[in-house]
Amino acid sequence: MSSVLKFLKRETMKKTLLFAFLLLFFCASSEAANWIYLKNGFIIKNVGYYEKTNGEIRFHYGDGIVGIPEEDVLRIESVEEPVVEVEEEIEIEERPVPRPEPQEPEPDVAVEAKKMLLEKLSKIQERLKEIETKEDRAKELDKEYNDVRLRIEVLFQKGRKQALAAGRGVAEWFLFLNPQERQWAKLNLLKKRKIRKEREELEEELTYLRKEKKRLLKDKRELEEELRKIKQ
């Protein structure tokens, strides 16, 4: 303190006021504070502006200007002034927490495999049904053809017998039928040709369908075997 008192006595009032004005100006505009560490362990905190003049560290302290011999100063550190946290009321908007959408359970592997096999089996059965429908139609045509051929045979035998009795050839059998019988014979002959044509076309198609049916039946047995294994 003796050095402080000597400095105050030594400085004129004008110089002191000028220096104080400058010091206050820099202190007000500075955002940092300085800590002066003395060699004797004393620390002067929150010093604003300071300057080194004539071997002294001069700074504003209290209501006046003080100076400390530079040789007594260990170091000077600039410390950022702590930021004063201001409590601010913040309005928080409460939003409903979205509910998670229900997730579908993971499909069971066995169930999915069974479903796939059943779909394949269903398609095979549908195709087999289509082929069997054509096979049934072929059987119906065979029966219709035999019925028509039998009716024509009856009329032929009747006309043939009458043609031979009249001393005529067998080829003239048709002429010895009465008008109604001849009409029946014509209709049956036409129907016979129509059935024969349809039957031949269907038989050609069935040649390939029977091969497909054989393969489908094999696939059907394999699928049914796989389904039995899943059920076990």
GROMACS elastic network, one bead per residue, 0.5 to 0.9 nm:
[ bonds ]
;  ai    aj funct       b0    kb
    1     5     6  0.63354   500
    1     6     6  0.86547   500
    1    68     6  0.89440   500
    2     5     6  0.52386   500
    2     6     6  0.62465   500
    2     7     6  0.87147   500
    3     6     6  0.50880   500
    3     7     6  0.62416   500
    3     8     6  0.87609   500
    3    66     6  0.88576   500
    3    67     6  0.74298   500
    3    68     6  0.70218   500
    3    69     6  0.78448   500
    4     7     6  0.52088   500
    4     8     6  0.63439   500
    4     9     6  0.87743   500
    4    65     6  0.86815   500
    4    66     6  0.57359   500
    4    67     6  0.58898   500
    4    68     6  0.70642   500
    5     8     6  0.51550   500
    5     9     6  0.62489   500
    5    10     6  0.85282   500
    5    66     6  0.85494   500
    6     9     6  0.52743   500
    6    10     6  0.60737   500
    6    11     6  0.87994   500
    7    10     6  0.50072   500
    7    11     6  0.62221   500
    7    65     6  0.89909   500
    7    66     6  0.74641   500
    7    67     6  0.69652   500
    8    11     6  0.55347   500
    8    12     6  0.80729   500
    8    16     6  0.83663   500
    8    64     6  0.89033   500
    8    65     6  0.78610   500
    8    66     6  0.76443   500
    8    67     6  0.88956   500
    9    12     6  0.76701   500
   11    14     6  0.82985   500
   11    15     6  0.66085   500
   11    16     6  0.64568   500
   12    15     6  0.54994   500
   12    16     6  0.62283   500
   12    17     6  0.87292   500
   13    16     6  0.50546   500
   13    17     6  0.61103   500
   13    18     6  0.86302   500
   14    17     6  0.52528   500
   14    18     6  0.62381   500
   14    19     6  0.86272   500
   15    18     6  0.51537   500
   15    19     6  0.60796   500
   15    20     6  0.84309   500
   16    19     6  0.52454   500
   16    20     6  0.60108   500
   16    21     6  0.85629   500
   16    64     6  0.83409   500
   16    65     6  0.72851   500
   17    20     6  0.50413   500
   17    21     6  0.61410   500
   17    22     6  0.87382   500
   18    21     6  0.51511   500
   18    22     6  0.63875   500
   18    23     6  0.86250   500
   19    22     6  0.51652   500
   19    23     6  0.60334   500
   19    24     6  0.85273   500
   19    60     6  0.89621   500
   19    65     6  0.79916   500
   20    23     6  0.50048   500
   20    24     6  0.60080   500
   20    25     6  0.84634   500
   20    59     6  0.86250   500
   20    60     6  0.68627   500
   20    64     6  0.72700   500
   20    65     6  0.66295   500
   21    24     6  0.52434   500
   21    25     6  0.61839   500
   21    26     6  0.88139   500
   22    25     6  0.50616   500
   22    26     6  0.63394   500
   22    27     6  0.85096   500
   22    49     6  0.87657   500
   23    26     6  0.53296   500
   23    27     6  0.59939   500
   23    28     6  0.85068   500
   23    48     6  0.77371   500
   23    49     6  0.57113   500
   23    50     6  0.73525   500
   23    59     6  0.71628   500
   23    60     6  0.64564   500
   23    65     6  0.88047   500
   24    28     6  0.60017   500
   24    29     6  0.85877   500
   24    48     6  0.81628   500
   24    49     6  0.77423   500
   24    60     6  0.75339   500
   25    28     6  0.52505   500
   25    29     6  0.63328   500
   25    30     6  0.86329   500
   25    49     6  0.86129   500
   26    29     6  0.50950   500
   26    30     6  0.58681   500
   26    48     6  0.72019   500
   26    49     6  0.57205   500
   27    30     6  0.52876   500
   27    31     6  0.81068   500
   27    32     6  0.87015   500
   27    33     6  0.85292   500
   27    47     6  0.81229   500
   27    49     6  0.52793   500
   27    50     6  0.89494   500
   27    60     6  0.87787   500
   28    31     6  0.79729   500
   28    48     6  0.79669   500
   28    49     6  0.89886   500
   30    33     6  0.77150   500
   30    48     6  0.70449   500
   30    49     6  0.77743   500
   31    48     6  0.86945   500
   31    80     6  0.69188   500
   31    81     6  0.65657   500
   32    46     6  0.84897   500
   32    47     6  0.88567   500
   32    48     6  0.72167   500
   32    78     6  0.63630   500
   32    79     6  0.57588   500
   32    81     6  0.54786   500
   33    45     6  0.76565   500
   33    47     6  0.54869   500
   33    48     6  0.53173   500
   33    49     6  0.81958   500
   33    77     6  0.84068   500
   33    78     6  0.57488   500
   33    79     6  0.51903   500
   33    80     6  0.60541   500
   33    81     6  0.60165   500
   34    44     6  0.83565   500
   34    45     6  0.64990   500
   34    46     6  0.54251   500
   34    48     6  0.60432   500
   34    49     6  0.78594   500
   34    50     6  0.84777   500
   34    76     6  0.66226   500
   34    77     6  0.55205   500
   34    79     6  0.57476   500
   34    80     6  0.83931   500
   35    43     6  0.67210   500
   35    44     6  0.56693   500
   35    46     6  0.59449   500
   35    47     6  0.61660   500
   35    48     6  0.89708   500
   35    75     6  0.83877   500
   35    76     6  0.56519   500
   35    77     6  0.52266   500
   35    78     6  0.63808   500
   35    79     6  0.70980   500
   36    42     6  0.84065   500
   36    43     6  0.56360   500
   36    44     6  0.50361   500
   36    45     6  0.65130   500
   36    46     6  0.86509   500
   36    47     6  0.76062   500
   36    73     6  0.70959   500
   36    74     6  0.77536   500
   36    75     6  0.61961   500
   36    77     6  0.66049   500
   36    78     6  0.89118   500
   37    40     6  0.85082   500
   37    41     6  0.68880   500
   37    42     6  0.62739   500
   37    44     6  0.65933   500
   37    45     6  0.86077   500
   37    73     6  0.61000   500
   37    74     6  0.54096   500
   37    75     6  0.53033   500
   37    76     6  0.60270   500
   37    77     6  0.80096   500
   38    41     6  0.55310   500
   38    42     6  0.52668   500
   38    43     6  0.60674   500
   38    44     6  0.80109   500
   38    72     6  0.58566   500
   38    75     6  0.71164   500
   38    76     6  0.88103   500
   39    42     6  0.72228   500
   39    71     6  0.86398   500
   39    72     6  0.57195   500
   39    73     6  0.57811   500
   39    74     6  0.50185   500
   39    75     6  0.85001   500
   40    43     6  0.89235   500
   40    72     6  0.77775   500
   40    73     6  0.87121   500
   40    74     6  0.86505   500
   41    74     6  0.88315   500
   44    47     6  0.70941   500
   46    79     6  0.83073   500
   46    81     6  0.84608   500
   47    50     6  0.73791   500
   47    59     6  0.71411   500
   47    60     6  0.73705   500
   47    61     6  0.76880   500
   48    59     6  0.75163   500
   48    60     6  0.74942   500
   49    58     6  0.87473   500
   49    59     6  0.62935   500
   49    60     6  0.74594   500
   50    57     6  0.67175   500
   50    58     6  0.55447   500
   50    60     6  0.74925   500
   51    56     6  0.81157   500
   51    57     6  0.57299   500
   51    58     6  0.53748   500
   51    59     6  0.67201   500
   52    55     6  0.65813   500
   52    56     6  0.55313   500
   52    58     6  0.62655   500
   52    70     6  0.77493   500
   53    56     6  0.52727   500
   53    57     6  0.65175   500
   53    58     6  0.70788   500
   53    67     6  0.89841   500
   54    57     6  0.85255   500
   54    69     6  0.88831   500
   54    70     6  0.89209   500
   55    68     6  0.85722   500
   55    69     6  0.60336   500
   55    70     6  0.53989   500
   55    71     6  0.76956   500
   56    67     6  0.58242   500
   56    68     6  0.53036   500
   56    71     6  0.80430   500
   57    66     6  0.82023   500
   57    67     6  0.53080   500
   57    68     6  0.51488   500
   57    69     6  0.62254   500
   57    70     6  0.56773   500
   57    73     6  0.82157   500
   58    65     6  0.69028   500
   58    66     6  0.56444   500
   58    68     6  0.65198   500
   58    69     6  0.87901   500
   59    64     6  0.86630   500
   59    65     6  0.57560   500
   59    66     6  0.57183   500
   59    67     6  0.64986   500
   59    68     6  0.87858   500
   60    63     6  0.74557   500
   60    64     6  0.58670   500
   60    66     6  0.62288   500
   60    67     6  0.87524   500
   61    64     6  0.56113   500
   61    65     6  0.57391   500
   61    66     6  0.61839   500
   62    65     6  0.78646   500
   67    70     6  0.88134   500
   68    71     6  0.83915   500
   68    72     6  0.70793   500
   68    73     6  0.76254   500
   69    72     6  0.55377   500
   69    73     6  0.71279   500
   70    73     6  0.53274   500
   70    74     6  0.84686   500
   71    74     6  0.77777   500
   73    76     6  0.77112   500
   79    82     6  0.86794   500
   80    83     6  0.86100   500
   81    84     6  0.88858   500
   95    98     6  0.87091   500
   96    99     6  0.87346   500
   98   101     6  0.87653   500
   99   102     6  0.87723   500
  100   103     6  0.84215   500
  103   106     6  0.86589   500
  104   107     6  0.83885   500
  105   108     6  0.86942   500
  106   109     6  0.88973   500
  107   110     6  0.86363   500
  107   111     6  0.72261   500
  107   112     6  0.67488   500
  108   111     6  0.52125   500
  108   112     6  0.62065   500
  108   113     6  0.85785   500
  109   112     6  0.52090   500
  109   113     6  0.60817   500
  109   114     6  0.85326   500
  110   113     6  0.50799   500
  110   114     6  0.60443   500
  110   115     6  0.85254   500
  110   230     6  0.67260   500
  110   231     6  0.89219   500
  111   114     6  0.51024   500
  111   115     6  0.61170   500
  111   116     6  0.86685   500
  111   230     6  0.87533   500
  112   115     6  0.50172   500
  112   116     6  0.62103   500
  112   117     6  0.86409   500
  113   116     6  0.51742   500
  113   117     6  0.62169   500
  113   118     6  0.86069   500
  113   227     6  0.88204   500
  113   230     6  0.83256   500
  114   117     6  0.51279   500
  114   118     6  0.61031   500
  114   119     6  0.86288   500
  114   226     6  0.85757   500
  114   227     6  0.64918   500
  114   230     6  0.70944   500
  114   231     6  0.87854   500
  115   118     6  0.51550   500
  115   119     6  0.62618   500
  115   120     6  0.87804   500
  116   119     6  0.51694   500
  116   120     6  0.63772   500
  116   121     6  0.86249   500
  117   120     6  0.51601   500
  117   121     6  0.60495   500
  117   122     6  0.85157   500
  117   223     6  0.63676   500
  117   224     6  0.83531   500
  117   226     6  0.79209   500
  117   227     6  0.71229   500
  118   122     6  0.59777   500
  118   123     6  0.86491   500
  118   223     6  0.81191   500
  118   224     6  0.88241   500
  118   227     6  0.81364   500
  119   122     6  0.50801   500
  119   123     6  0.63960   500
  119   124     6  0.87558   500
  120   123     6  0.52562   500
  120   124     6  0.63220   500
  120   125     6  0.86989   500
  120   220     6  0.87108   500
  120   223     6  0.79985   500
  121   124     6  0.50995   500
  121   125     6  0.61522   500
  121   126     6  0.86337   500
  121   219     6  0.83581   500
  121   220     6  0.62759   500
  121   223     6  0.66297   500
  121   224     6  0.78996   500
  122   125     6  0.51248   500
  122   126     6  0.62166   500
  122   127     6  0.87253   500
  123   126     6  0.51090   500
  123   127     6  0.63039   500
  123   128     6  0.86232   500
  124   127     6  0.51711   500
  124   128     6  0.61092   500
  124   129     6  0.85363   500
  124   216     6  0.63155   500
  124   217     6  0.81903   500
  124   219     6  0.80069   500
  124   220     6  0.68470   500
  125   129     6  0.60580   500
  125   130     6  0.86832   500
  125   216     6  0.84028   500
  125   217     6  0.89184   500
  125   220     6  0.79384   500
  126   129     6  0.50771   500
  126   130     6  0.64407   500
  126   131     6  0.88996   500
  127   130     6  0.50901   500
  127   131     6  0.64124   500
  127   132     6  0.86231   500
  127   213     6  0.83783   500
  127   216     6  0.82817   500
  128   131     6  0.51110   500
  128   132     6  0.60258   500
  128   133     6  0.84684   500
  128   212     6  0.88020   500
  128   213     6  0.63567   500
  128   216     6  0.72342   500
  128   217     6  0.80891   500
  129   132     6  0.50145   500
  129   133     6  0.60333   500
  129   134     6  0.87541   500
  130   133     6  0.51155   500
  130   134     6  0.66113   500
  130   135     6  0.88352   500
  131   134     6  0.52513   500
  131   135     6  0.63268   500
  131   136     6  0.87176   500
  131   206     6  0.79685   500
  131   209     6  0.64094   500
  131   210     6  0.77905   500
  131   212     6  0.87602   500
  131   213     6  0.71502   500
  132   136     6  0.60605   500
  132   137     6  0.84892   500
  132   213     6  0.87341   500
  133   136     6  0.50825   500
  133   137     6  0.62472   500
  133   138     6  0.87163   500
  134   138     6  0.62462   500
  134   139     6  0.87502   500
  134   202     6  0.76371   500
  134   206     6  0.75928   500
  135   138     6  0.50346   500
  135   139     6  0.64384   500
  135   140     6  0.87785   500
  135   202     6  0.86581   500
  135   203     6  0.88659   500
  135   206     6  0.73511   500
  136   139     6  0.50654   500
  136   140     6  0.62894   500
  136   141     6  0.87195   500
  137   141     6  0.62276   500
  137   142     6  0.86159   500
  137   199     6  0.88793   500
  137   202     6  0.85728   500
  138   141     6  0.51301   500
  138   142     6  0.62576   500
  138   143     6  0.87840   500
  138   198     6  0.89026   500
  138   199     6  0.64202   500
  138   202     6  0.68462   500
  138   203     6  0.73802   500
  138   206     6  0.88849   500
  139   142     6  0.50389   500
  139   143     6  0.63426   500
  139   144     6  0.86931   500
  140   143     6  0.51554   500
  140   144     6  0.61640   500
  140   145     6  0.84965   500
  141   144     6  0.50107   500
  141   145     6  0.58995   500
  141   146     6  0.84855   500
  141   195     6  0.63904   500
  141   196     6  0.81310   500
  141   198     6  0.80386   500
  141   199     6  0.63379   500
  142   145     6  0.51132   500
  142   146     6  0.62269   500
  142   147     6  0.86904   500
  142   195     6  0.83308   500
  142   196     6  0.87310   500
  142   199     6  0.75882   500
  143   146     6  0.51831   500
  143   147     6  0.62243   500
  143   148     6  0.87029   500
  144   147     6  0.51011   500
  144   148     6  0.61784   500
  144   149     6  0.84998   500
  144   192     6  0.84698   500
  144   195     6  0.75839   500
  145   148     6  0.52298   500
  145   149     6  0.60252   500
  145   150     6  0.85108   500
  145   191     6  0.82835   500
  145   192     6  0.60824   500
  145   193     6  0.89832   500
  145   195     6  0.62414   500
  145   196     6  0.72022   500
  146   149     6  0.50512   500
  146   150     6  0.60586   500
  146   151     6  0.87148   500
  146   192     6  0.88641   500
  147   150     6  0.51413   500
  147   151     6  0.64030   500
  147   152     6  0.87633   500
  148   151     6  0.52057   500
  148   152     6  0.62567   500
  148   153     6  0.85677   500
  148   188     6  0.58345   500
  148   189     6  0.77906   500
  148   191     6  0.73521   500
  148   192     6  0.61792   500
  149   152     6  0.51270   500
  149   153     6  0.60861   500
  149   154     6  0.87571   500
  149   188     6  0.77179   500
  149   189     6  0.81439   500
  149   192     6  0.69161   500
  150   154     6  0.63345   500
  150   155     6  0.88145   500
  151   154     6  0.52107   500
  151   155     6  0.64734   500
  151   156     6  0.86038   500
  151   184     6  0.87585   500
  151   185     6  0.80177   500
  151   188     6  0.74508   500
  152   155     6  0.51936   500
  152   156     6  0.60036   500
  152   157     6  0.86431   500
  152   184     6  0.83353   500
  152   185     6  0.60136   500
  152   186     6  0.89731   500
  152   188     6  0.64967   500
  152   189     6  0.71637   500
  153   157     6  0.61242   500
  153   158     6  0.86035   500
  154   157     6  0.53227   500
  154   158     6  0.63683   500
  154   159     6  0.88107   500
  155   158     6  0.51648   500
  155   159     6  0.62223   500
  155   160     6  0.84560   500
  155   173     6  0.87148   500
  155   174     6  0.82268   500
  155   177     6  0.77662   500
  155   181     6  0.72052   500
  155   182     6  0.83848   500
  155   184     6  0.85428   500
  155   185     6  0.68226   500
  156   159     6  0.52368   500
  156   160     6  0.58808   500
  156   161     6  0.84758   500
  156   173     6  0.64146   500
  156   174     6  0.71103   500
  156   177     6  0.88670   500
  156   185     6  0.83937   500
  157   160     6  0.50286   500
  157   161     6  0.60579   500
  157   162     6  0.86523   500
  157   173     6  0.79574   500
  158   161     6  0.53350   500
  158   162     6  0.64591   500
  158   163     6  0.87050   500
  158   173     6  0.77083   500
  158   176     6  0.82401   500
  158   177     6  0.75590   500
  159   162     6  0.52143   500
  159   163     6  0.60429   500
  159   164     6  0.86469   500
  159   170     6  0.81613   500
  159   172     6  0.77644   500
  159   174     6  0.57584   500
  159   175     6  0.72226   500
  159   176     6  0.50939   500
  159   177     6  0.55393   500
  160   163     6  0.50325   500
  160   164     6  0.61748   500
  160   165     6  0.85339   500
  160   168     6  0.89087   500
  160   169     6  0.79871   500
  160   170     6  0.52794   500
  160   171     6  0.77376   500
  160   172     6  0.73594   500
  160   174     6  0.77936   500
  160   176     6  0.77657   500
  161   164     6  0.52971   500
  161   165     6  0.61981   500
  161   166     6  0.87242   500
  161   170     6  0.81189   500
  161   173     6  0.76548   500
  161   176     6  0.88759   500
  162   166     6  0.62356   500
  162   167     6  0.86578   500
  162   168     6  0.84874   500
  162   173     6  0.72352   500
  162   176     6  0.61657   500
  162   177     6  0.83510   500
  163   166     6  0.51576   500
  163   167     6  0.63009   500
  163   169     6  0.62193   500
  163   170     6  0.62298   500
  163   171     6  0.84881   500
  163   172     6  0.64658   500
  163   173     6  0.55269   500
  163   174     6  0.87079   500
  163   175     6  0.80441   500
  163   176     6  0.62052   500
  164   168     6  0.53080   500
  164   169     6  0.62878   500
  164   170     6  0.66337   500
  164   173     6  0.84459   500
  165   168     6  0.73901   500
  166   169     6  0.88251   500
  168   171     6  0.83774   500
  168   172     6  0.69111   500
  168   173     6  0.84718   500
  169   172     6  0.57063   500
  169   173     6  0.75246   500
  170   173     6  0.54630   500
  170   174     6  0.89400   500
  171   174     6  0.76238   500
  172   175     6  0.55916   500
  172   176     6  0.72483   500
  173   176     6  0.55434   500
  173   177     6  0.72638   500
  174   177     6  0.57174   500
  174   178     6  0.89262   500
  174   181     6  0.88579   500
  174   182     6  0.66507   500
  174   185     6  0.81579   500
  175   178     6  0.79907   500
  175   182     6  0.79053   500
  176   182     6  0.87079   500
  177   180     6  0.79241   500
  177   181     6  0.56583   500
  177   182     6  0.57298   500
  178   181     6  0.52910   500
  178   182     6  0.61599   500
  178   183     6  0.87178   500
  179   182     6  0.51126   500
  179   183     6  0.62778   500
  179   184     6  0.87781   500
  180   183     6  0.50778   500
  180   184     6  0.63597   500
  180   185     6  0.86660   500
  181   184     6  0.50174   500
  181   185     6  0.61084   500
  181   186     6  0.86458   500
  182   186     6  0.62209   500
  182   187     6  0.87079   500
  183   186     6  0.51814   500
  183   187     6  0.62965   500
  183   188     6  0.86438   500
  184   187     6  0.52138   500
  184   188     6  0.61063   500
  184   189     6  0.84726   500
  185   188     6  0.52458   500
  185   189     6  0.60561   500
  185   190     6  0.86373   500
  186   189     6  0.51461   500
  186   190     6  0.62338   500
  186   191     6  0.86010   500
  187   190     6  0.51920   500
  187   191     6  0.61274   500
  187   192     6  0.85025   500
  188   192     6  0.59020   500
  188   193     6  0.86243   500
  189   192     6  0.50134   500
  189   193     6  0.64042   500
  189   194     6  0.87584   500
  190   193     6  0.53141   500
  190   194     6  0.63339   500
  190   195     6  0.87137   500
  191   194     6  0.50559   500
  191   195     6  0.60649   500
  191   196     6  0.84528   500
  192   195     6  0.52370   500
  192   196     6  0.60871   500
  192   197     6  0.86798   500
  193   196     6  0.50873   500
  193   197     6  0.62362   500
  193   198     6  0.87615   500
  194   197     6  0.52564   500
  194   198     6  0.63350   500
  194   199     6  0.85294   500
  195   198     6  0.52332   500
  195   199     6  0.59330   500
  195   200     6  0.85415   500
  196   199     6  0.50642   500
  196   200     6  0.61385   500
  196   201     6  0.87379   500
  197   200     6  0.52388   500
  197   201     6  0.63788   500
  197   202     6  0.86545   500
  198   201     6  0.52456   500
  198   202     6  0.61099   500
  198   203     6  0.84904   500
  199   202     6  0.51228   500
  199   203     6  0.59777   500
  199   204     6  0.86235   500
  200   203     6  0.50702   500
  200   204     6  0.62995   500
  200   205     6  0.88117   500
  201   204     6  0.52297   500
  201   205     6  0.65040   500
  201   206     6  0.87447   500
  202   205     6  0.50881   500
  202   206     6  0.60723   500
  202   207     6  0.86710   500
  203   207     6  0.62728   500
  204   207     6  0.53389   500
  204   208     6  0.75109   500
  205   208     6  0.58087   500
  205   209     6  0.64056   500
  205   210     6  0.88493   500
  206   210     6  0.57508   500
  206   211     6  0.84571   500
  207   210     6  0.57069   500
  207   211     6  0.70083   500
  208   211     6  0.53559   500
  208   212     6  0.64788   500
  208   213     6  0.87176   500
  209   213     6  0.59689   500
  209   214     6  0.85695   500
  210   214     6  0.61820   500
  210   215     6  0.87138   500
  211   214     6  0.51803   500
  211   215     6  0.65130   500
  211   216     6  0.87348   500
  212   215     6  0.51656   500
  212   216     6  0.61059   500
  212   217     6  0.85897   500
  213   217     6  0.60393   500
  213   218     6  0.85776   500
  214   217     6  0.52598   500
  214   218     6  0.64296   500
  214   219     6  0.88580   500
  215   218     6  0.51586   500
  215   219     6  0.63559   500
  215   220     6  0.86148   500
  216   219     6  0.50164   500
  216   220     6  0.59859   500
  216   221     6  0.86463   500
  217   221     6  0.62665   500
  217   222     6  0.87068   500
  218   221     6  0.52822   500
  218   222     6  0.64276   500
  218   223     6  0.87950   500
  219   222     6  0.51235   500
  219   223     6  0.61887   500
  219   224     6  0.86060   500
  220   223     6  0.51767   500
  220   224     6  0.61507   500
  220   225     6  0.85828   500
  221   224     6  0.51319   500
  221   225     6  0.61585   500
  221   226     6  0.87060   500
  222   225     6  0.50779   500
  222   226     6  0.63003   500
  222   227     6  0.87032   500
  223   226     6  0.50613   500
  223   227     6  0.62118   500
  223   228     6  0.86776   500
  224   227     6  0.50305   500
  224   228     6  0.62675   500
  224   229     6  0.87719   500
  225   228     6  0.51269   500
  225   229     6  0.64291   500
  225   230     6  0.88692   500
  226   229     6  0.51297   500
  226   230     6  0.64090   500
  226   231     6  0.88388   500
  227   230     6  0.51292   500
  227   231     6  0.63307   500
  227   232     6  0.87351   500
  228   231     6  0.51776   500
  228   232     6  0.63451   500
  229   232     6  0.51617   500
